[in-house]
Structures are given as structure tokens and as C-alpha cells.
């Protein structure tokens, strides 16, 4: 069930996550979102650093550091971070993307002070407790994760091939988040400490406190624990122009699979920018659910594909749109690619039907609102909007982007997905038997 604070605003066809925002003298952005419907609290600490900020020859650092952040400080050595939290009913997690790294804790309301102290302790002191043993341990963990998610997972190689196929090597998105074995092995303790001291600083972070808490007390704790951590001048960041065409038109790979896979990818506008929302709708019309165009035609009607999908992955410096499928029967990957492109072209020429547009907009709105039900999701959304739009209150404007879309907007978006602008990524069977 949606919290009352959200239900009330829905009656006016608007979405709001009520909050207060302020900034400490050291640059730490702070957002307070009060919701006393349950006696729980979430702390979400978002650092504006991801794989796009890594140095050449040090790919995978942002993700490696996500793991190192749980290896203990002087005050909470070894696994003390998790143990202290879990002993009182709390839990935590983190994720890394090309754009950012996000850490969050959740638990009973009386853990707020503990959460804030623990996060400030990591921000202030983690580098001082870094050792070769910790680095070696987590480097092995990340390398095994790479093996499991890329090397030993069917079709995993396609994600490895995508970045260099779409971007030049010196582009911030020109390498994967997971990094390479060579770069991970080359990392030193000095490298790790330098990375931390460069990016894990208050003026590159945003702290959200969400849930059942006393705002005055929360402000005092934030100042007490974070206020004395010094501000650091951030390096200049690469801000390349938006990409229009890929580096490669066709990339062939092989894997230990029985059925080939093809994926056609295109550059699309950055997250929240003009056109970005339209590609979410294009993806839904083409590939979401059994009633989508690609599934209905290529899987249900003709049986030319075993699976199909379409998606839009939105990012700060530029997004990626893709359609993909696995051919069935005697269909070849090349023939399936022609079918996929033909559907994209048809949508560009004819546009969606009113029924399609209404169905997809309604489903996107349901998913959008459902994605704000949980306290953790709302805390993350506030930080995401602060980072991408410079405004935590952007949530309603975000939803309005989808509500305002017309059939012509969908046609215009699909019209940019031309064969000439696309990059085809193929995975064939390594035994030579795939079509």
C-alpha cells in the first residue's frame, strides 16, 4: 500500500516526495524525508563517482571500492560495519553504476544515530585502515564476480563487447563497470587510497534520511558526525559531446551456447533529457510482454524467435537503446536482425496505435508509482533526482514527461533508430554450430 503522503498527492494527479534540503559548509547535500507510517528509517548516501570517473588502466575501481567500503575502519575493524548494524535489526547494501555509487542502510528508527555515525566513520577514516590484505581479498572477490557474471554466464560476453563497440576507448563509458582482470590486478593500496581521497568526500556526496525520525535531532547528528569532514577540491570531469554513431557496425563474439543471440544497440539522449522518456515507451511497445509487437509477431505468430526484448538504459552522459532476440528453427541471426529493424522502422513510419500508447503509458505510470512505495526506493529516488536533475523534487516532472508523450513523439524517437546508426552485437556458438 502506498504511504498516505503519496496517496494524498495522487488525487491531484501529481506525485510528491515531501522533503527538506540543505547543505553543510563542507558541501555535503542533505535531504530529509519524513514518513512516520512505520517505525523505520533509511539512510542513503550517494557518491557522485562511478566507472566513468576511473583513470585509464584502472577500470573496475569504483566497483572494487564498493566492496572495500565494507572491509572495516579503525573504529569498526574487519566486518564490524555489518555486525554492528545487523545486531540491532538493520541491514545494508550498495551498488555501482557508470555514473554513481550508492550505499544504504535500513532498520528500526532507533538505529538512525548508529547509521549516521557508521557512514561518517567510513567517509572520514576508511583510507587510514586500508591494507594490502584487504585489497587482495576484495580484488579476488571482484575478479570471481567478473568470472561469474561475464565469463561463465551464457551470453555474458555481449556486455563486455558493448562498451568498446559503442564508445571510443577514452570515453567515460568506454569500459565496463566490472573492469578487466589486468586492471584489477594492477591496483595498489596507494591507488585505492588516492581514489578514496579524491571522490569519497562530502562535497561529492548526498545524504538522504527517510522515515520515522525527529528532524531537529537528525540535523544535529548530521552536523555532529559529518560537519568536520573537510571539503576537497574535485578533479575536472570529462564532459564529452553526446554520441550519435557507434564505433563498430557489427561485432561478432562466440560463447559456450547452443542458441545464438543478436542485439542491436543505438545511442539515445541522456537521462531525463528531451527524448529520453520516449524511448522507454518505444521499448515497451516493441518488447514488453506478450502483447508487444516483437513478441506477438516473432514469437507467437511466426515462431522465428525464441526470445525477444527491448530496453532503454538511461545514463548521465548518454543512454543506450536496444532490441535483441534469439532465433528459432531455421531463422538466422541476420534474418532476425532484419525483422527487428523492420519493426522499429514500422513504428517510426506509422507510430503507435492509440490503444498501444494508452496501455503503455498506463503501465509505465503504475510501475513508476509502484516504484516509490518503499521507503528505500523513495530515498534512492531523491538522491537520483538530485544527482541527475539538480532537484530532488523532480519526481513529478519526471512522471509528466511520460504523461505528455504523443504518438508523434514516439514516431520521432523510433525514427532515430536507423540501421546506419545501430551497432549489431552477435553471440554465436563457440562450437561453430550456431546459425
C-alpha positions in Angstrom: 0.0 0.0 0.0 1.2 3.5 -0.8 2.0 5.7 2.1 -0.6 8.3 2.9 1.7 11.2 1.9 1.8 9.8 -1.6 -1.8 8.8 -1.9 -2.9 12.3 -1.0 -1.0 13.8 -3.8 -2.2 11.2 -6.3 -5.8 12.6 -6.1 -4.5 15.7 -7.8 -2.7 13.6 -10.4 0.6 14.7 -9.0 3.4 12.8 -7.3 5.4 14.4 -4.5 8.0 13.1 -2.1 7.9 15.7 0.7 11.3 16.7 1.8 13.6 19.4 3.2 17.0 20.0 1.7 20.0 21.9 3.0 23.8 21.8 2.7 26.6 21.7 5.2 29.5 24.1 5.0 31.7 21.3 3.6 29.4 20.8 0.7 27.5 17.7 1.8 24.0 17.8 0.4 21.3 16.6 2.9 17.7 15.6 2.2 15.2 14.8 4.9 12.0 12.9 4.0 9.7 12.3 6.9 7.3 9.3 6.9 6.1 8.0 10.3 3.7 5.4 8.9 6.2 2.7 10.2 8.8 2.9 12.9 11.7 2.5 10.4 14.4 4.7 8.9 16.6 4.6 5.8 19.9 6.3 5.3 21.0 6.6 1.6 24.5 8.0 0.9 25.1 8.7 -2.8 28.6 9.4 -4.1 28.8 11.0 -7.5 31.5 8.7 -8.7 31.2 5.6 -11.0 33.2 3.8 -13.6 33.0 6.8 -15.8 35.4 8.6 -13.5 38.1 5.9 -13.5 41.6 6.5 -14.8 43.0 4.7 -17.8 44.4 1.4 -16.7 42.4 1.3 -13.5 39.0 0.1 -14.8 36.7 -1.6 -12.2 37.9 0.7 -9.4 34.5 2.2 -8.5 33.0 -1.2 -8.1 36.1 -2.6 -6.3 35.8 0.3 -3.9 32.1 -0.5 -3.2 33.4 -3.9 -1.8 36.3 -2.2 0.1 33.9 0.1 1.9 32.7 -2.9 3.9 36.2 -4.0 5.0 36.3 -2.0 8.2 37.8 1.1 9.6 39.9 1.9 12.7 36.8 2.2 14.8 34.9 -0.7 13.2 37.6 -3.1 12.1 37.1 -6.1 9.8 33.3 -6.9 9.4 32.3 -4.6 12.2 30.1 -2.4 9.9 27.8 -5.3 9.1 28.0 -6.9 12.6 27.1 -3.7 14.5 24.2 -3.0 12.2 22.7 -6.5 12.0 23.0 -7.0 15.7 20.2 -4.4 16.2 18.0 -5.4 13.3 19.4 -3.3 10.5 20.6 -4.2 7.0 22.6 -2.6 4.3 23.6 -2.8 0.6 25.3 -0.9 -2.2 25.5 -0.7 -5.9 27.8 0.8 -8.5 26.9 2.2 -12.0 28.9 4.1 -14.6 27.6 7.3 -13.0 27.5 6.8 -9.3 27.9 4.6 -6.2 25.1 4.3 -3.7 25.2 3.0 -0.1 22.2 2.5 2.0 21.1 1.2 5.4 17.6 0.4 6.7 16.2 -0.7 10.1 14.3 0.4 13.2 14.0 4.1 13.8 16.3 4.0 16.8 19.2 3.0 14.6 19.4 6.4 12.9 22.2 7.7 15.0 24.1 4.5 14.5 23.7 4.6 10.7 24.9 8.2 10.6 27.9 7.6 12.8 28.9 4.5 10.8 28.6 6.2 7.4 30.5 9.3 8.6 33.2 7.0 10.1 33.7 5.4 6.7 33.8 8.7 4.9 36.3 10.1 7.4 38.5 7.2 8.1 38.4 4.3 5.6 41.6 5.1 3.8 43.6 5.1 7.1 42.6 1.5 7.7 43.3 0.2 4.1 45.8 -2.7 3.9 47.2 -4.9 1.2 45.4 -7.9 2.8 42.0 -6.1 2.4 42.8 -5.1 -1.2 43.9 -8.6 -2.1 40.8 -10.2 -0.6 38.3 -7.9 -2.3 40.2 -7.9 -5.6 39.8 -11.7 -5.7 36.1 -11.3 -4.8 35.5 -8.9 -7.7 37.5 -11.0 -10.1 35.4 -14.0 -9.2 32.3 -11.9 -9.7 33.5 -11.0 -13.1 34.0 -14.6 -14.0 30.5 -15.5 -12.8 28.7 -12.5 -14.4 30.7 -12.2 -17.7 32.9 -15.1 -18.4 30.9 -18.1 -17.1 27.4 -16.8 -17.7 25.8 -17.6 -21.1 25.9 -14.6 -23.4 27.7 -12.6 -20.7 30.4 -11.7 -23.2 27.9 -9.4 -25.0 28.0 -6.9 -22.2 31.8 -6.9 -22.3 31.7 -6.2 -26.0 29.1 -3.4 -25.8 31.1 -0.6 -24.3 34.0 -0.6 -26.8 31.6 -1.2 -29.7 29.6 2.0 -28.8 32.3 4.3 -27.4 35.9 5.1 -28.1 38.4 3.8 -25.5 38.9 7.3 -23.9 35.2 7.9 -23.4 34.0 7.7 -19.8 31.6 4.9 -20.8 34.3 3.2 -23.0 34.8 0.3 -20.5 32.6 -1.8 -18.2 31.8 -1.3 -14.6 33.3 -4.6 -13.6 36.7 -3.8 -15.2 39.4 -6.1 -16.5 41.5 -8.7 -14.7 44.6 -6.9 -15.8 43.5 -3.5 -14.3 42.2 -5.1 -11.1 45.5 -7.0 -10.6 47.5 -3.8 -11.2 45.7 -1.9 -8.4 47.9 -0.9 -5.4 47.0 0.2 -1.9 48.2 3.7 -2.9 45.8 3.7 -5.9 42.9 2.8 -3.7 43.7 5.4 -1.1 44.1 8.1 -3.8 40.7 7.1 -5.3 39.0 7.3 -1.9 40.6 10.6 -1.0 39.6 12.1 -4.4 36.0 11.1 -4.6 34.7 9.9 -1.2 34.4 13.4 0.1 31.4 15.4 1.5 31.1 17.8 -1.5 30.8 14.8 -3.8 28.1 13.1 -1.7 24.3 13.4 -1.0 22.8 12.1 2.2 19.1 11.2 2.4 17.4 10.4 5.7 14.0 8.9 5.2 11.4 7.5 7.6 10.3 8.0 11.2 12.7 10.4 12.8 12.8 13.8 14.6 14.1 16.3 12.0 15.8 18.6 14.6 17.7 15.7 16.2 18.6 14.4 12.7 20.1 17.7 11.7 22.2 17.8 14.9 23.5 14.3 14.3 24.4 15.1 10.7 26.3 18.2 11.7 28.0 16.3 14.6 29.2 13.4 12.5 29.7 14.8 9.1 30.3 18.5 9.7 34.0 18.4 10.5 34.9 16.2 7.5 36.9 18.5 5.2 35.8 19.6 1.7 38.1 18.6 -1.1 38.5 20.2 -4.5 37.2 17.7 -7.1 39.0 16.9 -10.3 37.7 18.3 -13.5 35.4 15.7 -15.2 35.3 14.7 -18.8 32.1 16.0 -20.4 32.2 14.6 -24.0 29.6 15.5 -26.5 26.7 13.1 -27.0 27.5 10.2 -29.2 25.4 9.7 -32.4 27.1 6.7 -34.1 28.9 3.6 -32.6 32.5 2.7 -33.0 31.6 -0.6 -34.7 28.7 -1.5 -37.0 28.9 -5.3 -36.3 30.7 -7.1 -33.5 30.9 -10.9 -33.7 31.6 -12.9 -30.5 31.4 -16.6 -29.5 30.3 -18.3 -26.3 29.5 -21.7 -25.0 25.9 -21.5 -26.0 23.6 -23.6 -28.2 21.4 -20.8 -29.5 22.8 -17.6 -30.9 21.8 -14.1 -29.7 21.7 -10.8 -31.6 21.3 -7.4 -30.1 21.0 -4.1 -32.0 22.0 -1.0 -30.0 21.8 2.7 -30.5 22.9 5.9 -28.8 20.0 7.8 -27.3 19.6 11.1 -25.2 21.0 11.4 -21.6 18.8 10.5 -18.7 15.9 13.0 -18.1 16.8 15.0 -21.2 14.5 15.6 -24.2 13.6 12.4 -25.9 14.7 10.1 -23.1 11.2 9.2 -21.9 10.0 8.5 -25.4 12.5 5.6 -25.7 11.1 3.9 -22.6 7.7 3.9 -24.4 9.3 2.7 -27.6 10.8 -0.2 -25.7 7.5 -1.1 -24.1 5.6 -1.0 -27.3 8.2 -3.2 -29.1 9.2 -5.6 -26.4 7.4 -5.6 -23.1 5.0 -8.5 -22.5 3.3 -11.0 -24.8 1.2 -8.3 -26.4 4.2 -6.3 -27.5 4.8 -6.1 -31.2 8.0 -8.1 -31.3 6.7 -10.9 -29.1 3.4 -11.1 -30.8 4.9 -11.3 -34.3 8.2 -13.1 -33.9 7.5 -15.5 -31.0 3.7 -16.1 -31.1 2.7 -15.8 -34.7 5.7 -16.8 -36.8 7.9 -18.6 -34.3 11.0 -17.0 -35.8 12.3 -16.1 -32.3 12.6 -18.0 -29.0 13.0 -14.8 -27.0 12.9 -11.1 -27.7 13.5 -7.9 -25.6 13.7 -4.2 -25.9 15.1 -1.7 -23.4 16.3 1.8 -22.7 19.2 2.2 -20.3 19.4 5.9 -19.3 22.7 7.4 -18.2 24.0 10.9 -17.3 26.2 11.4 -20.3 24.1 9.5 -22.9 21.8 6.5 -22.9 21.6 3.2 -24.9 18.5 1.7 -26.5 18.5 -2.0 -27.7 16.4 -4.7 -29.2 17.5 -8.3 -29.1 16.4 -11.8 -29.8 17.3 -15.4 -30.2 16.4 -17.0 -33.5 14.3 -20.2 -33.6 14.1 -23.0 -36.2 15.9 -22.2 -39.4 16.0 -18.5 -38.8 19.4 -17.0 -38.9 20.6 -14.1 -36.7 20.9 -12.0 -39.8 17.3 -12.7 -40.7 16.1 -12.0 -37.2 18.0 -8.7 -37.3 16.1 -7.7 -40.4 12.9 -8.5 -38.7 13.8 -6.5 -35.6 14.8 -3.5 -37.6 11.7 -3.7 -39.8 9.5 -3.4 -36.6 11.5 -0.4 -35.5 11.1 1.2 -38.9 7.4 0.4 -39.0 6.9 2.2 -35.6 8.8 5.2 -37.0 6.6 5.4 -40.1 3.2 4.5 -38.7 3.5 5.4 -35.0 1.7 3.6 -32.2 -2.0 2.9 -32.1 -4.0 4.9 -29.5 -4.6 1.6 -27.7 -0.9 0.8 -27.6 0.0 4.3 -26.4 -2.6 4.3 -23.7 -1.7 0.8 -22.5 2.0 1.6 -22.3 1.5 5.0 -20.6 -0.8 3.5 -18.0 1.6 0.6 -17.3 4.6 3.0 -17.0 2.6 5.2 -14.6 1.7 2.2 -12.5 5.3 1.0 -12.4 6.5 4.5 -11.7 4.2 4.9 -8.7 4.8 1.4 -7.5 8.5 2.0 -7.6 8.0 4.7 -4.9 6.1 2.6 -2.4 9.1 1.5 -0.4 11.0 3.9 1.9 14.3 2.8 0.4 13.0 3.4 -3.1 11.9 6.9 -2.2 15.2 7.7 -0.6 17.1 6.5 -3.6 14.8 8.5 -5.9 15.5 11.7 -4.0 19.2 11.2 -4.4 18.9 10.2 -8.1 16.9 13.3 -9.0 19.3 15.5 -7.0 22.2 14.0 -9.0 20.7 14.0 -12.5 18.4 17.0 -12.4 19.8 19.0 -9.6 16.4 18.9 -7.9 15.1 16.2 -5.6 11.6 17.4 -6.3 11.9 16.4 -9.9 9.8 13.3 -9.4 6.5 14.9 -10.6 8.2 16.4 -13.6 9.6 13.0 -14.4 6.2 11.4 -14.4 4.8 14.3 -16.5 7.4 13.5 -19.2 5.6 10.2 -19.8 2.0 11.7 -19.5 2.8 14.3 -22.1 4.1 11.9 -24.8 2.2 11.8 -28.1 2.2 9.4 -31.0 4.3 11.8 -32.9 6.9 11.8 -30.1 7.1 8.0 -30.3 7.4 8.2 -34.1 10.2 10.7 -33.9 12.1 8.7 -31.3 11.8 5.5 -33.3 12.9 7.3 -36.5 16.3 7.9 -35.0 16.9 4.2 -34.6 18.1 3.7 -38.1 20.2 0.8 -39.5 23.0 3.2 -40.2 23.2 4.4 -36.5 22.9 1.0 -35.0 25.6 -1.4 -33.7 24.9 -5.1 -34.0 26.3 -7.4 -31.3 26.2 -11.1 -32.1 26.9 -14.1 -29.9 27.3 -17.4 -31.8 28.1 -20.9 -30.5 31.8 -21.5 -29.9 31.4 -25.0 -31.4 30.6 -23.5 -34.8 27.1 -25.0 -34.9 25.0 -21.8 -34.4 23.1 -20.2 -37.2 
